[in-house]
Amino acid sequence: MSETERVHPGADMDGFVREQMAFVGLGDDDVALIRKTAPVVLARGPELTTALYDHFLTFPESARFFLREDGSPDRDRIERRKHSLARWLTETAQVVLGEGVAYYLLGVALSHSHREHGPGGKIPPHLMVGAMSFTQSLLADILEAEVGDPREAFHAATAWNKLLLVHLNVLLLGYFLPPAERRPPARAT
């Protein structure tokens, strides 16, 4: 099949996610380790979300999405975004990788890549990649601090990284489509 005949991954998100899991080597042992360490991660979820949004505010390019017209941080908006991030983290920690979550992630991707209004406009893809990298680092720090065995903490961080890379691949889908194809196809019934 040629590149122009390729079906958009949104036509089969479940298949796309399974392929990405295989590509990054995310297996059953990784899923079990993520689920095992999820309570540790979720207990530190508020700390993680605060650190991420504080980080965004330190860089003008990312801060512009969270500022009021007067240039001050929009704390209400930040709190709503932190709540949304906590929801994503909870679903991620549960390693829910079915079609519903794949389409949820695609919706998040499109909301980030196609925002025509609101503070800052469209979020550039390099900020999505950077945010995911920063999140991976925060998770590694949490696991190192909270998991007693350093080898298990390392393996848990590796497993979480694989899962976050699968999520990142879905999140980037909306950025790399020709303009006419940016709407995901209707779900097959």
KOLGU-160195 format. One record per residue (C-alpha): residue number from 1; residue in three letters; x, y, z. Coordinates in pm, whole numbers, plus 50000, padded with zeros to 5 digits. Layout:
- NUM, ALA, X, Y, Z
...
! end
This chain:
- 1, MET, 50000, 50000, 50000
- 2, SER, 50143, 50338, 49903
- 3, GLU, 50176, 50630, 50146
- 4, THR, 49883, 50806, 49979
- 5, GLU, 49663, 50496, 50019
- 6, ARG, 49748, 50443, 50386
- 7, VAL, 49457, 50436, 50623
- 8, HIS, 49478, 50687, 50905
- 9, PRO, 49556, 50521, 51241
- 10, GLY, 49237, 50681, 51376
- 11, ALA, 49040, 50431, 51169
- 12, ASP, 49166, 50152, 51398
- 13, MET, 49299, 50308, 51715
- 14, ASP, 49300, 49978, 51902
- 15, GLY, 49518, 49823, 51631
- 16, PHE, 49744, 50130, 51623
- 17, VAL, 49792, 50115, 52001
- 18, ARG, 49866, 49740, 51990
- 19, GLU, 50125, 49800, 51716
- 20, GLN, 50286, 50079, 51917
- 21, MET, 50296, 49858, 52229
- 22, ALA, 50473, 49588, 52030
- 23, PHE, 50711, 49840, 51874
- 24, VAL, 50825, 49983, 52211
- 25, GLY, 50834, 49636, 52370
- 26, LEU, 50555, 49698, 52622
- 27, GLY, 50464, 49350, 52740
- 28, ASP, 50262, 49180, 53010
- 29, ASP, 50546, 49205, 53265
- 30, ASP, 50564, 49581, 53206
- 31, VAL, 50187, 49617, 53245
- 32, ALA, 50198, 49420, 53571
- 33, LEU, 50481, 49639, 53703
- 34, ILE, 50296, 49958, 53609
- 35, ARG, 49985, 49835, 53789
- 36, LYS, 50193, 49732, 54091
- 37, THR, 50357, 50075, 54118
- 38, ALA, 50045, 50273, 54027
- 39, PRO, 49944, 50340, 54390
- 40, VAL, 50285, 50496, 54457
- 41, VAL, 50258, 50716, 54148
- 42, LEU, 49898, 50816, 54211
- 43, ALA, 49970, 50903, 54574
- 44, ARG, 50219, 51157, 54441
- 45, GLY, 49990, 51265, 54155
- 46, PRO, 49918, 51613, 54294
- 47, GLU, 50291, 51672, 54335
- 48, LEU, 50354, 51554, 53977
- 49, THR, 50081, 51770, 53823
- 50, THR, 50193, 52076, 54020
- 51, ALA, 50556, 52024, 53916
- 52, LEU, 50456, 51994, 53550
- 53, TYR, 50245, 52310, 53546
- 54, ASP, 50504, 52503, 53747
- 55, HIS, 50756, 52394, 53484
- 56, PHE, 50530, 52519, 53205
- 57, LEU, 50511, 52859, 53372
- 58, THR, 50889, 52899, 53374
- 59, PHE, 50913, 52905, 52994
- 60, PRO, 50743, 53183, 52796
- 61, GLU, 50656, 52951, 52506
- 62, SER, 50461, 52714, 52729
- 63, ALA, 50348, 52971, 52988
- 64, ARG, 50142, 53159, 52727
- 65, PHE, 49882, 52881, 52738
- 66, PHE, 49816, 52947, 53105
- 67, LEU, 49826, 53325, 53137
- 68, ARG, 49550, 53581, 53166
- 69, GLU, 49542, 53884, 52941
- 70, ASP, 49730, 54081, 53208
- 71, GLY, 50014, 53824, 53200
- 72, SER, 49939, 53668, 53539
- 73, PRO, 49892, 53292, 53571
- 74, ASP, 49531, 53186, 53527
- 75, ARG, 49511, 52971, 53841
- 76, ASP, 49156, 52853, 53766
- 77, ARG, 49260, 52730, 53422
- 78, ILE, 49573, 52568, 53565
- 79, GLU, 49366, 52386, 53829
- 80, ARG, 49129, 52256, 53559
- 81, ARG, 49426, 52141, 53350
- 82, LYS, 49582, 51974, 53656
- 83, HIS, 49254, 51790, 53714
- 84, SER, 49254, 51676, 53350
- 85, LEU, 49618, 51566, 53379
- 86, ALA, 49537, 51374, 53699
- 87, ARG, 49256, 51194, 53514
- 88, TRP, 49497, 51099, 53235
- 89, LEU, 49753, 50983, 53493
- 90, THR, 49492, 50768, 53667
- 91, GLU, 49386, 50604, 53343
- 92, THR, 49749, 50558, 53247
- 93, ALA, 49827, 50400, 53585
- 94, GLN, 49547, 50152, 53535
- 95, VAL, 49702, 50061, 53198
- 96, VAL, 49369, 50087, 53027
- 97, LEU, 49466, 50045, 52664
- 98, GLY, 49136, 49958, 52502
- 99, GLU, 48971, 50141, 52217
- 100, GLY, 48793, 50385, 52448
- 101, VAL, 49120, 50513, 52590
- 102, ALA, 49284, 50524, 52249
- 103, TYR, 49005, 50746, 52120
- 104, TYR, 49017, 50953, 52440
- 105, LEU, 49388, 51012, 52373
- 106, LEU, 49315, 51098, 52010
- 107, GLY, 49060, 51353, 52133
- 108, VAL, 49324, 51502, 52362
- 109, ALA, 49565, 51510, 52068
- 110, LEU, 49319, 51695, 51848
- 111, SER, 49231, 51942, 52123
- 112, HIS, 49599, 52028, 52161
- 113, SER, 49688, 52035, 51792
- 114, HIS, 49380, 52217, 51662
- 115, ARG, 49294, 52484, 51917
- 116, GLU, 49196, 52787, 51715
- 117, HIS, 49101, 52998, 52017
- 118, GLY, 49189, 53039, 52380
- 119, PRO, 49514, 53124, 52548
- 120, GLY, 49816, 53060, 52331
- 121, GLY, 49635, 52893, 52040
- 122, LYS, 49764, 52561, 51908
- 123, ILE, 50018, 52379, 52119
- 124, PRO, 50332, 52304, 51915
- 125, PRO, 50424, 51934, 51894
- 126, HIS, 50769, 51990, 52044
- 127, LEU, 50600, 52110, 52365
- 128, MET, 50394, 51789, 52376
- 129, VAL, 50714, 51587, 52339
- 130, GLY, 50890, 51798, 52602
- 131, ALA, 50599, 51769, 52844
- 132, MET, 50599, 51392, 52806
- 133, SER, 50975, 51378, 52860
- 134, PHE, 50944, 51594, 53173
- 135, THR, 50664, 51367, 53298
- 136, GLN, 50880, 51060, 53238
- 137, SER, 51157, 51218, 53445
- 138, LEU, 50916, 51305, 53726
- 139, LEU, 50786, 50948, 53728
- 140, ALA, 51139, 50808, 53741
- 141, ASP, 51217, 51033, 54039
- 142, ILE, 50899, 50924, 54218
- 143, LEU, 50971, 50557, 54157
- 144, GLU, 51331, 50593, 54270
- 145, ALA, 51217, 50760, 54593
- 146, GLU, 50923, 50532, 54668
- 147, VAL, 51014, 50183, 54547
- 148, GLY, 51246, 50010, 54793
- 149, ASP, 51445, 49799, 54548
- 150, PRO, 51653, 50014, 54306
- 151, ARG, 51634, 49745, 54033
- 152, GLU, 51255, 49730, 54060
- 153, ALA, 51238, 50111, 54051
- 154, PHE, 51451, 50108, 53735
- 155, HIS, 51235, 49842, 53569
- 156, ALA, 50917, 50024, 53673
- 157, ALA, 51047, 50352, 53528
- 158, THR, 51133, 50171, 53205
- 159, ALA, 50785, 50018, 53187
- 160, TRP, 50618, 50354, 53252
- 161, ASN, 50838, 50512, 52984
- 162, LYS, 50725, 50255, 52730
- 163, LEU, 50361, 50323, 52810
- 164, LEU, 50409, 50699, 52794
- 165, LEU, 50574, 50663, 52454
- 166, VAL, 50270, 50473, 52329
- 167, HIS, 50056, 50760, 52457
- 168, LEU, 50286, 51015, 52296
- 169, ASN, 50253, 50841, 51960
- 170, VAL, 49876, 50874, 51985
- 171, LEU, 49901, 51235, 52102
- 172, LEU, 50115, 51325, 51801
- 173, LEU, 49872, 51185, 51543
- 174, GLY, 49679, 51511, 51512
- 175, TYR, 49992, 51708, 51426
- 176, PHE, 50105, 51514, 51125
- 177, LEU, 49803, 51486, 50900
- 178, PRO, 49741, 51683, 50582
- 179, PRO, 49481, 51956, 50655
- 180, ALA, 49198, 51775, 50472
- 181, GLU, 49255, 51462, 50682
- 182, ARG, 49271, 51620, 51026
- 183, ARG, 48928, 51504, 51131
- 184, PRO, 48938, 51145, 51261
- 185, PRO, 48721, 50909, 51061
- 186, ALA, 48389, 50801, 51205
- 187, ARG, 48411, 50488, 51415
- 188, ALA, 48317, 50169, 51245
- 189, THR, 48000, 50021, 51388
! end
